[in-house]
Amino acid sequence: MIHKRLKKISDALSTFTGTGGEPKGDAEIYILNSLWVMLCAEFESCLKEAVEGHIDYIKAKKKITDVNVCLLIQNCYGDGKEKDNLTAKKIIGLFKKDISCLTYENFTKNKISRYKPDKVEELLNFLGIFISEQERAKIKMLQGIGQTRDSIAHGDFGTSITRKELESNIKEVEKIYQLLRSKLLPKKKAIKHLV
């Protein structure tokens, strides 16, 4: 799925009329900036879909042991008063495969942006999926992409990007997504609609 979404961004880039396929004029520069923001949005959306596929798999198999229970409790019950109300019965219930709090709302339907490496890793950790140092180095590429996205989205007119930079980052984002997707979905039963 991410490939189709990112291809739409690439297709839009091919309409630029400037030298070497770069944007010409304010309208095309505006479109280029918008496409950079869309790159992060598409990545985030596809990642959330993959996480939801993983949650569905765990719930269908009733395999709460596939989730890091300590982090799950933290994510489902928070840091505030809710955590104080976490009774031994609720904790034992989680250990006895009570997966009622394993919902999209606790992982993907919240207001947390998931296009920066630390937030991506945090999300996976909540699901009991941990990233190696080598994988962390690959995911780190999202930091610069996300910072540029934030600069554009918050109106920093000093942000200057090129079509070639965006094209290069489209390829990197797709590789990062494929890496994360492979960690989320069971190897034997990969969900085809997330490709």
N, C-alpha and C positions, 0 to 999 in steps of 0.2 A: 504494500500500500504506500509506503513512504516514497518508493521510486516514482510512482505515478504523480504523487503530490509535488515532489521536487522537480519532476519533468515540466510541470506547468510553469514553475519559476524559470527554468531554463528556456522554455519556449518564449516566455515574455521577454527575456533578455535578448533573444534573437531579433526582436523588432527595432532595436536601437539603430539610429541612423548616423551616428558620429563616426569619426575615424577609428578604424580597427574594431568596430562594433561597440564602441563605448557610447554612453548616452550623449545626446546633443541637445542643448537647451534645458531650461528649467523643468519642463514637463517630464522629460526622460530622466533627469536626475532625481526628481521626486519619485518617479516609478522605481528607479534603482534602489533608493532608500526604503521604499515600501516593500520591495521584494526581499530586502535583507531582514526586515522585521518579520515577514512571512516565513522566511527560512526557519527562524526560531519557533514561530507558532506551529508550523507543520511538524517540526521535530518533536515539540512538546506534546502535540495532539497524538502523534503516532506512538510515542513512548507511553502515554497514558492508556491508549488502547491496548498496548502489549501488557501493561501492568494489570489491566482489567481482565485480559485473557488469562494471566497467571493466577489472579484471584479466583476466577471461575474454575480453573483447573483444581486449585487447592480445595475449594468448596465442594466440587463434584466428587473428588476423591476422599474428602473429609480428612485431609492430611495437614492438620494444624502443625504437625512437627516440621513441615516445610517452611514454617514461618519462625522468625526469631521472636519467641514469646515475650521476652523482656521488653524488646523494642515495640512489639505489637501492643502490649499493655500501655506503654508510654504514648504511643500514637493514638490509641483508641480512647484513653482516659485523660490524657493531657498532664500538664504540670500543676494545675490549680486544685481547686476544692474537689473536683471530680476524682483526682488521684487519692485524696484523703478518704473518699468513700469507697475505694476499691477494697472490697472485703476479701477475706481468705476464700470464701465460697466462690467469688467471681474468679479469683486467680486459679483455684482448683478446677473450676469449670473450663477455663481456657486450656489447662493442661489435659483435661478429659475430652479434648477435641470439640469443645463448644466454639463454633466459628461464627457465632452471631454478630460479633463486632467486626468481622472481616468484611467490610463493605467498601464500595467505591468512594463513599463520602469521606472515609478516613484516609484515603490514599490519593485519589485522583480528582475528586470533586471539591477540593478545597482551593483556597486562593493562593497557594504556593506556586511560584513559577518554577518550572522544571527544565529550563534550558541552560542552566549553569552547572558545572561539574559537581560542586558540593551538594547542591540540592538533588541532583540525579543520584548521587551515591547515597545520600540520606534516605531517599525513597526506596532504593533497593535494599539498604540495610534494614529498614522497617519490615521488609518482606523476608528477611533472613538470607539475602543474597549479598555476598561480599565481593569486593573488587580487589584484584591483585595490584601490586605496584605497577606492573606493566600495563594493565588495563587502565589504571588511574592516569598514567602518562598519556595514553591515547585520548581519554575523555577530557583531559585538561585543555584540549584544543577548544572546547566549548566556552572556556573563560573569555577569550578575546572576542569570539563571535557574539557572546551574550553582552559583553560590555559595549561593543559597537551598536548592538541592537538597542540597548538602553539609552545610549547617547542620541541615536536617531529618534527614538520614541519620545524622548524628553526634550526634543527641540534644540539640541546642541548643533548649531549651524556650522561649527568648525569641523564637524565630522566629514571626512572625505573618503569615499570608497570608490572602487572601480568595478566594472563588470567582471574583469578577470579575477579579482579577489572573491567576488561572490560566487563565480563558477567554481573556483577552487574549494571554497568552503561548502558548497553544495555536496561535492564529492566526499569531503571529510565528514560532514554531518551524516551522510548516508552510511558510511563505514562505522561511525560511532553507534548509530541506531542499530545496525546489524549485530554489532558486538553485544549491545545491551539486550536485544531481542533474543539472542542465542542463550543468554544467561537466564532469561525469564521463562521461556517456554520449554516444556519438556522435549527432549531431543527426539523421541520416537513419535510424538504426537504434536508436531509443530502445527500451529493454526495457520492455514494457508491464506486466509483473508488479511493477515497482518503483514504479508510480504510486500 
